Amino acid sequence: MKYYHWLQFISAGILVAILIYPMSAAFASEADHPVSMQKIVTASAVIVPAQVSKLGLLISAIAKDIPVSEGDSVTAGQTLIALDTPDLQYAVVEAQAALHSTQAYADLQKYQKVKHQRNGKIFYDPIPEEYGQRADASVQQAQVALELAQINFNESMLSAPFDGTIASIKVIPGEFVPSDEAVITLATLNNLQVETIDLSESDIAKVKIGSPVEITIEALNESFNGKVIAISPIADTVGGDVVFKVTVAFDEQPKNLLWGMTAEVNISE
């Protein structure tokens, strides 16, 4: 009888071991090979500059000088186009001359004396204060006139608003340049980014600022790392589909990357 109970005890122990082992093995397997719950949002994209400006002038005139060429790197404030506007240039010269004249007259008033005779003697007294005040007012008016003339003349020149590369020029010297028409495209080709073109409204809620991104450039046949830096608050409609633009910055810009190249992005949630 004791022998029978002993066999039952051994059998029960073996059964418990068999039941426990698969569960512990499963837990160990999950610890060694965790199942990733991370989801990926995939979208097509295009390479674009971080900053692009299409530049034009406020006045119309003949292009006198275009000291830059397509592909040139320029700095902020550098002149890109100068129009032929002799009337505006002459107005500046005339205003400068008027300012110099009024300033000289005002300086003279500081030393001007008025001759008086009192008790049979002649005295030279300073001129009344209002004479100097009127002279100073004339200087201020001349200064304002010069500033206005300079502002008008500056409108005949187109300058770079930021450091960048000349992407295109649509006029040549001697050609008429109409006002309010883009004639030069300036872009930051040394700072390119990625913009999605078909990320659907069902996926946009899964994308967050700072989300890591894998960027595959088809033309370079290589993948690069980046992160989401901007999400458009306004939807676009492409082919009847509602899409949102998401902007991705490279962790390090690849070599040989060009504006307009296509890409595919995998955005981690």
C-alpha positions in Angstrom: 0.0 0.0 0.0 2.8 2.4 0.8 4.4 1.4 -2.5 1.2 2.4 -4.3 1.0 5.8 -2.6 4.7 6.4 -3.4 4.1 5.7 -7.1 1.1 8.1 -7.1 3.4 10.8 -5.5 6.1 10.3 -8.1 3.5 10.4 -11.0 2.0 13.6 -9.7 5.5 15.2 -9.4 6.3 14.3 -13.0 2.9 15.7 -14.2 3.5 19.0 -12.4 7.0 19.3 -13.9 5.6 18.6 -17.4 3.0 21.3 -17.0 5.3 23.9 -15.5 8.2 23.4 -18.0 6.3 24.6 -21.1 5.1 27.8 -19.3 8.6 28.6 -17.9 10.1 27.9 -21.3 7.6 30.2 -22.9 8.4 33.0 -20.5 12.1 32.4 -21.0 11.6 32.6 -24.8 9.7 35.9 -24.4 12.5 37.3 -22.2 15.2 36.3 -24.8 13.1 37.3 -27.8 10.6 40.0 -26.8 7.8 40.6 -29.2 7.9 44.2 -30.5 4.6 46.1 -30.2 6.0 49.1 -32.1 4.1 50.1 -35.2 5.4 51.7 -38.3 3.8 54.4 -40.5 5.1 54.2 -44.1 4.7 57.0 -46.7 6.2 58.3 -49.9 8.2 61.5 -49.8 10.3 63.9 -51.7 13.6 65.8 -50.9 13.2 69.6 -50.5 15.3 72.5 -49.2 14.6 73.6 -45.6 14.1 77.1 -47.0 13.1 78.3 -50.4 12.2 81.8 -51.6 11.1 83.1 -55.0 12.3 86.6 -55.2 11.1 89.6 -57.2 11.3 93.4 -57.2 8.7 96.1 -56.2 9.4 98.3 -59.2 9.8 97.7 -63.0 12.9 98.6 -64.9 15.7 97.3 -67.1 18.1 94.9 -65.4 21.4 96.7 -65.3 23.6 94.1 -63.5 23.1 90.5 -62.3 26.3 89.7 -60.4 25.4 86.1 -59.6 24.8 82.9 -61.6 22.8 79.8 -61.1 24.5 77.5 -58.6 26.3 80.3 -56.8 26.4 80.4 -53.0 25.3 83.8 -51.6 25.1 85.4 -48.2 22.2 87.4 -46.6 22.2 91.0 -47.9 24.3 90.2 -51.0 23.0 92.0 -54.2 21.5 89.7 -56.7 20.0 92.1 -59.3 20.5 95.9 -59.8 18.0 97.7 -62.0 18.8 100.7 -64.2 17.1 103.6 -62.4 19.2 106.8 -62.9 16.3 109.0 -61.7 16.3 107.3 -58.3 20.1 107.4 -58.1 20.1 111.1 -58.9 17.4 111.7 -56.2 19.8 110.2 -53.6 22.7 112.4 -54.8 20.5 115.5 -54.7 19.2 114.7 -51.2 22.8 114.2 -50.0 23.8 117.6 -51.4 20.8 119.2 -49.7 21.6 117.6 -46.4 25.3 118.8 -46.6 24.1 122.4 -47.4 21.6 122.6 -44.5 24.0 121.1 -42.1 26.7 123.6 -43.0 24.1 126.4 -42.5 23.1 125.1 -39.1 26.8 124.8 -38.1 27.3 128.4 -39.2 24.4 129.6 -37.0 26.3 128.4 -33.9 29.0 131.1 -34.6 26.8 133.8 -36.1 26.7 137.1 -34.3 24.4 140.1 -34.5 25.8 143.6 -34.4 24.2 146.0 -31.7 25.1 149.5 -30.6 24.4 150.4 -27.0 25.5 153.6 -25.2 27.6 154.5 -28.2 29.5 151.2 -28.2 29.2 148.3 -30.7 28.5 144.8 -29.4 28.3 141.4 -31.2 25.7 139.2 -29.6 24.7 135.6 -30.4 21.8 135.3 -32.8 18.4 134.6 -31.2 17.9 130.9 -30.3 15.0 130.4 -32.7 17.3 130.9 -35.6 19.4 127.9 -34.6 16.3 125.9 -33.9 14.9 126.6 -37.4 18.3 125.6 -38.9 18.3 122.3 -36.9 14.8 121.6 -38.1 15.9 122.1 -41.7 18.7 119.5 -41.1 16.2 117.0 -39.8 13.9 117.5 -42.8 16.9 117.1 -45.2 17.9 113.9 -43.3 14.4 112.4 -43.7 14.4 113.3 -47.4 17.7 111.5 -47.9 16.4 108.4 -46.1 13.3 108.3 -48.3 15.4 108.8 -51.4 17.6 105.9 -50.3 14.7 103.7 -49.6 13.3 104.3 -53.1 16.7 103.6 -54.6 17.1 100.4 -52.7 13.9 99.1 -54.3 15.8 99.0 -57.5 18.1 96.3 -56.0 17.3 92.7 -55.1 19.2 91.3 -52.2 19.4 87.8 -50.7 17.2 87.5 -47.6 19.2 84.5 -46.2 22.3 82.5 -46.9 21.6 80.0 -49.7 22.2 78.9 -53.3 20.9 80.5 -56.5 18.6 77.7 -57.9 17.3 79.7 -60.9 17.5 83.1 -62.6 14.8 84.1 -65.1 16.2 87.4 -66.5 19.4 88.6 -68.1 21.1 92.0 -68.1 19.4 94.4 -70.4 16.1 92.6 -70.1 13.0 94.4 -68.7 12.1 93.2 -65.2 8.4 93.5 -64.3 7.4 94.3 -60.8 6.0 91.7 -58.4 7.2 88.8 -60.5 9.6 86.1 -59.2 12.8 86.3 -61.1 15.3 84.4 -58.8 14.8 81.3 -56.7 17.0 81.0 -53.6 17.2 77.8 -51.6 19.3 76.2 -48.8 20.6 73.3 -50.8 23.1 72.5 -48.1 20.2 71.8 -45.7 17.8 69.4 -47.4 14.8 67.8 -45.7 12.1 65.2 -46.5 8.4 65.9 -47.0 5.8 63.2 -47.2 3.3 63.4 -50.1 0.8 60.6 -49.4 0.6 60.2 -45.6 -3.1 59.5 -45.0 -5.4 61.1 -42.4 -5.8 57.7 -40.8 -2.1 57.5 -40.0 -1.4 61.2 -39.1 -2.6 60.7 -35.5 0.1 58.1 -35.0 2.9 60.5 -35.9 4.5 62.7 -33.3 7.1 65.5 -33.3 10.5 63.9 -32.6 9.4 60.4 -33.8 12.4 58.5 -35.2 12.3 57.9 -39.0 14.1 55.5 -41.4 14.5 57.3 -44.8 15.2 55.3 -47.9 16.5 57.3 -50.9 15.7 55.4 -54.1 18.4 57.1 -56.2 21.1 56.5 -53.6 19.9 53.0 -52.8 20.6 53.6 -49.2 18.7 54.3 -45.9 19.4 57.0 -43.4 18.1 58.1 -40.0 16.1 61.1 -39.2 13.3 62.5 -37.0 10.0 64.3 -37.5 10.3 68.1 -37.1 7.0 69.4 -38.3 3.4 68.2 -39.0 1.2 70.3 -41.1 -2.0 71.4 -39.3 -3.8 71.7 -42.7 -4.7 68.7 -44.9 -4.2 68.6 -48.7 -6.2 66.6 -51.2 -4.3 64.5 -53.6 -6.2 62.4 -56.1 -9.3 62.6 -53.9 -7.4 61.4 -50.8 -6.9 63.5 -47.8 -3.2 63.7 -46.9 -1.0 65.5 -44.4 2.5 66.8 -45.0 5.1 65.7 -42.4 8.6 67.1 -42.5 11.6 65.0 -41.5 15.1 66.2 -40.9 18.2 64.0 -41.5 20.4 63.2 -38.5 23.2 63.8 -40.9 22.6 64.9 -44.5 23.8 62.3 -47.0 26.3 63.1 -49.8 25.0 63.5 -53.4 21.5 64.3 -52.1 19.6 66.5 -54.6 16.4 68.5 -54.5 13.5 66.5 -55.9 14.8 63.0 -55.2 12.1 60.6 -54.1 12.2 58.7 -50.8 10.2 56.3 -48.6 9.9 57.0 -44.9 9.1 54.6 -42.1 8.0 56.5 -39.1 8.0 54.8 -35.7 5.1 55.5 -33.4 
